[in-house]
Amino acid sequence: MRPIEVVDRLGRWSSGRGPLYVLLAARLRQLIDDGELPSGVLLPPDRALAGALAVGRTTVVGAYDLLRAEGRIDRRQGSGTRVAGVPSDAADAPVDPIFLDSLEARDDDVLLAICAAPGDPPPQLAEAFAQIAPELSRISDDIGYYPYGHPALRTALAARYTSRGVRTSSEQILVTNGGQQALSLLAHALVSPGDQVLVEAPTYPGALEVFREQGAVLRGLPVGLEGLEGAVRERRPAVAYVIPTYQNPTGSVLSALARQRLAGAGVPVIEDEVPADLGFPGVPMPTPLAAYSESVISIGSLSKSIWGGLRIGWIRASTPLINRLARLRAVHDLGGNVPTQLAAVHLLPLLDGPDLHQTLKARHDHLHALLTQALPTWDIPTVTGGQCLWASLPYGDGTSFAQTALRHGLAILPGAGLDITGASDTHIRLHFRAPQPALTEAVHRLTKAWTAYHPPTTRPHPRPTIAI
C-alpha cells in the first residue's frame, strides 16, 4: 500500500493529547480492527510513511512497535511491515476469539472452550423476574432513567460491600451494563493517550483491549503486580489494573499482606472482583482490596456468577469519581434496564449460596482429573476458585496448538493474547464452566489434537484477542 493511501485512510489522527506515536498507533489500530487495512496488506516503510505524514521516523517506528507487540502487524527483515494475516486455508486460521466469535451461538460442531461463563441461566432468574412483576405494576411518576443505577440495587450492593468489611454507601456505587462497561468507563475517565497503565502478565484480555482503545501504553508486571512500587516511581502510571481473587487466567489469590502493599502503592488501582464470588466450598472469601484504601476502585458483575445475559455490573469508588462516571455514562447510555436491576436485587443472595460453589468445585475436579490422566506431560495446577485452568504445554506454543485444536473441533484460548510481555506463549486457558459431559468431550478432542500436533519451526504471531 502506498504511503498516500494510508495517509488518506488515517484522516485527522494527530488531534488529541498524548505522544504522536501513541496517537498514530491508535488510529492504525482502529483501521486494522475495522478492516480498512485488511490482513496481509503491506504497510509503507518507516521513512516513507514518516515523510508522507511530516513526522519524524521515530514516530512511525514507535507506532509500528506498539502494534507489533499487540500482534496486529508483522515486521520482518526483508519482508516489510504487514497487517497480521491469516493463512489461505481457513482451517489453519489462528483462533481469534473476538466478542462476536466467542459470544454468539455457532452452527458448526466446534466446542467453545473460550468463553468462561455459565452456559445456562439458573432457574432462580425466571423466579426473580416473576417476583418483581408486582413492583413494576406499582411504578408511577418515574421516567425510568437511572444513570447511577436503580436505588434499590445500589443500596443492596453497598450493603454487601459493607458486610465484607468495606464500609460503603449507595452514593459510592454506579450500576453498569456488565463488568466490561464498568472497565470501559473507568478507562475512558482515567486514561489519556500515551498514559502508562500497569497490568498483570498474564491477565484478562478484555482489559488489555479496553486500555489500548484509549491509547494507553501497557506495562506488564508479574501476577499480583509484584514490583508495583518501583514501577510507580519509574513509570508514573495513570492507573494499575489487578485481579486479586481467582485471577484470570491463573486462578491465584493474593494474600492480605500483598493487598495492603497494592493499596498503598500511590497509584489508582482498579480491583477487578468479577471472579471473586467463584470460590469453592469452604474457601473463605478474601477481604477486598478496597478495604485497605479508599483510593481503590472496585468493579464487579453478575455475568460469571449468575448468567452472561444478565447485563449487571457495578463500580465502587469515591463519590466524586462515581459522579464523574455517571455523567460520562449518561452521554453514551442514559441508564440500564430497570426490570433487570430489580431482579438483580433478588439474585444477589445466590452469590453466597452453596449451589454455585459446589457446582464449580465438581466441574473443576472433573476437568482436572481427565486432563491429568489424558495429558500427563502437561503442567496444570489446581485452583481454589474461579473458572479457569492455566495449562503449560511441554513443547510448542499455545497459538499454533490452538489452530490444531480448532481443526479437531475445539476452540481454546492461547496464552499469548493474555500476556503483553510474551512470557505466556506456551500456555493455554481452559475453563470449567461447562457441564461435565461437555468437559469430557472437550478433553477427548483436546487429546486428539495434542496427538496430531506438530509445532511449527517458527512461532505464529498472536492475533489480538478479546475473550471473557
BELZIQUI-V638984 format. One record per run of one state. SS is the DSSP state (H for helix, E for strand, L for the rest). FROM is the first residue (numbers start at 1). TO is the last residue. If there is no record, write none. Layout:
SS | FROM | TO
SS | FROM | TO
//
This chain:
L | 1 | 2
H | 3 | 10
L | 11 | 19
H | 20 | 33
L | 34 | 41
E | 42 | 43
L | 44 | 45
H | 46 | 53
L | 54 | 56
H | 57 | 69
L | 70 | 72
E | 73 | 76
L | 77 | 79
E | 80 | 83
L | 84 | 89
H | 90 | 92
L | 93 | 98
H | 99 | 103
L | 104 | 110
E | 111 | 112
L | 113 | 122
H | 123 | 137
L | 138 | 150
H | 151 | 163
L | 164 | 169
H | 170 | 172
E | 173 | 176
L | 177 | 178
H | 179 | 190
L | 191 | 195
E | 196 | 200
L | 201 | 204
H | 205 | 213
L | 214 | 216
E | 217 | 221
L | 222 | 227
H | 228 | 235
L | 236 | 238
E | 239 | 242
L | 243 | 244
E | 245 | 245
L | 246 | 252
E | 253 | 253
L | 254 | 255
H | 256 | 263
L | 264 | 268
E | 269 | 272
L | 273 | 273
H | 274 | 277
L | 278 | 278
E | 279 | 279
L | 280 | 288
H | 289 | 292
L | 293 | 296
E | 297 | 301
L | 302 | 312
E | 313 | 316
L | 317 | 318
H | 319 | 332
L | 333 | 337
H | 338 | 352
L | 353 | 353
H | 354 | 374
L | 375 | 378
E | 379 | 380
L | 381 | 384
E | 385 | 385
L | 386 | 387
E | 388 | 392
L | 393 | 397
H | 398 | 407
L | 408 | 409
E | 410 | 411
L | 412 | 412
E | 413 | 414
H | 415 | 418
L | 419 | 426
E | 427 | 431
L | 432 | 435
H | 436 | 452
L | 453 | 468
//
